[in-house]
Each structure stands twice: as structure tokens, then as C-alpha cells.
Amino acid sequence: MVTAYPFGKEKNQKGVSAVTTGEKFIRSKMNLLDLAVYLKNVSEACRVIGYSRDTFYRVKRVYEEGGLECQVS
């Protein structure tokens, strides 16, 4: 049984916060952006994580326009 909490935080039966699918999705996109900054190479970051460059630039544009939360819905 999962109990819903405000702001999308959920806790399982043991009271441990559960990560939602949306949070996993956002985290993977943020990892792509962070890796590109770290490597200073978009193509290499995309190759390592397995996303296309088109996806990188789409994610970057969405992030700059208002954050990745709007991609979940």
C-alpha cells in the first residue's frame, strides 16, 4: 500500500519515500544535461546515456523554458 503525501511525495508501508515514475523520468533527463556540462561534449553525453542529440536539445529547451516537470504530464 502506498500513501499519497503533498507535493507528489509518496511513502510505502515502511515509511520510506517512493520515487514516482515522473521523478525517474526527470532525473534521467537531468543526468543527460549534467553529463553534457561535465564532459563539455553533447555528442559524448548522448552516446554514453543513450539519447539522441535531438532529444538533448529538446530537453535543454524545455528546461530553459520552465523546467522538466512540464514534460511529465
C-alpha positions in Angstrom: 0.0 0.0 0.0 1.3 3.5 -0.9 0.1 6.6 0.9 0.0 9.8 -1.0 1.6 12.9 0.5 1.5 16.5 -0.6 3.8 17.6 -3.5 3.8 14.1 -5.1 5.8 12.5 -2.3 4.6 9.0 -1.5 5.6 6.7 1.2 5.5 2.9 1.2 4.3 0.7 4.1 7.7 1.2 5.9 7.5 5.0 5.6 10.3 5.2 3.0 9.7 7.7 0.3 8.9 6.1 -3.0 10.2 7.5 -6.3 7.5 8.2 -8.8 7.8 7.3 -12.5 7.7 11.1 -13.3 10.6 11.7 -10.9 12.7 8.9 -12.5 11.9 10.4 -15.9 13.0 13.9 -14.8 16.1 12.5 -13.1 17.3 10.7 -16.3 16.8 13.9 -18.4 18.7 16.0 -15.8 21.5 13.4 -15.8 21.8 13.9 -19.5 22.1 17.7 -19.1 24.6 17.4 -16.2 26.8 14.9 -18.1 27.0 17.1 -21.1 28.2 20.0 -18.9 30.7 17.8 -17.1 32.1 16.3 -20.4 31.8 19.6 -22.2 30.6 17.4 -25.2 26.9 16.9 -26.0 27.5 14.1 -28.5 29.6 12.1 -26.0 27.0 12.6 -23.2 24.2 11.4 -25.6 26.2 8.4 -26.6 27.0 7.4 -23.0 23.4 7.7 -21.8 21.8 6.5 -25.0 19.8 9.5 -26.1 19.9 11.3 -29.4 21.3 14.8 -29.8 17.8 15.8 -30.9 16.4 14.7 -27.6 19.2 16.5 -25.7 18.4 19.8 -27.4 14.6 19.3 -26.9 15.2 18.6 -23.1 17.6 21.6 -22.9 15.0 23.9 -24.5 12.2 22.6 -22.2 14.4 23.0 -19.1 15.4 26.6 -20.1 11.7 27.5 -20.7 10.4 26.4 -17.4 11.8 23.1 -16.1 11.4 19.5 -16.8 8.3 19.0 -14.6 6.1 20.1 -17.5 7.3 17.1 -19.6 5.7 14.6 -17.2 2.1 15.5 -18.0 
